[in-house]
Structures are given as C-alpha cells and as structure tokens.
Amino acid sequence: MGTDCAPRHHRGAVHDAGRHAPRIRTVDLNGGTGGFGRPMVNGLARATAVTRHASDGKAASARLAR
C-alpha cells in the first residue's frame, strides 16, 4: 500500500498479484466474504484507477479530497 499527499488531495494505492480488475459485488452481511471495500472507496474518492502490471498483478488507486 502506498500514499501520497498533495495540497488538495490524498492518494492511496494497494497492490495485489491478481489478474482480474476489482469489481463491485453484492455485500455479504452474513458469510464474511466482504464486498464493502470498492463501494466505500468509490463513495469517498474523487477518482479511482486500476493499473495492470504485465507480470505482477495490478494496483488500484484512489484520489481523495483533503
């Protein structure tokens, strides 16, 4: 995970080795499999992006207002 601060925004990114892009899915309120992260980030962020790495998965980043 990385972060970067600028006068008007804060940017954070997470990396994983998965090949599939993050997706919004039905929130699982009973089974503990999640589904909360992407909608929460999308609701808070001014912009989001996914950068694919040919041999090393992907990085998902979000830019938040300060």
C-alpha positions in Angstrom: 0.0 0.0 0.0 1.3 3.5 -0.7 0.2 7.0 -0.1 0.9 10.4 -1.5 -0.1 13.8 -0.1 -0.6 17.0 -2.2 -2.1 20.3 -1.1 -5.6 19.5 -2.3 -5.8 15.7 -2.3 -4.5 12.5 -0.8 -3.8 9.5 -3.0 -3.6 5.9 -1.8 -2.9 2.7 -3.7 -2.9 -1.0 -3.0 -1.3 -3.8 -5.0 -2.1 -7.5 -5.4 -1.0 -10.3 -7.7 -4.5 -11.0 -9.0 -5.1 -10.6 -12.7 -8.8 -9.6 -12.5 -9.8 -5.9 -12.1 -11.6 -5.0 -8.8 -15.4 -5.1 -9.2 -18.4 -4.1 -7.2 -20.2 -7.1 -5.8 -23.1 -7.8 -3.5 -22.1 -7.1 0.1 -22.1 -10.3 2.2 -23.7 -9.4 5.5 -23.7 -13.0 6.8 -20.8 -15.1 5.4 -17.9 -12.8 5.9 -16.7 -12.7 2.3 -16.7 -8.9 2.1 -17.9 -6.7 -0.7 -17.6 -3.5 1.3 -14.3 -2.1 0.1 -14.9 -1.0 -3.5 -18.3 0.8 -2.9 -16.8 2.6 0.2 -13.7 3.8 -1.8 -15.9 4.8 -4.8 -18.1 6.8 -2.4 -15.2 8.7 -0.8 -12.9 9.1 -3.8 -12.8 11.9 -6.4 -11.2 9.5 -8.8 -10.2 5.8 -8.9 -7.9 3.9 -11.3 -6.6 0.4 -11.8 -3.1 -0.1 -13.3 -2.3 -3.5 -14.6 1.2 -4.8 -14.5 2.1 -7.4 -17.1 4.0 -9.8 -14.8 2.9 -8.6 -11.3 -0.9 -8.2 -11.0 -2.4 -4.8 -10.6 -2.5 -1.7 -8.4 -5.8 0.1 -7.5 -5.5 3.7 -6.5 -7.9 6.4 -5.3 -7.6 10.2 -5.0 -9.4 11.7 -2.0 -10.1 15.3 -1.3 -8.3 16.7 1.7 
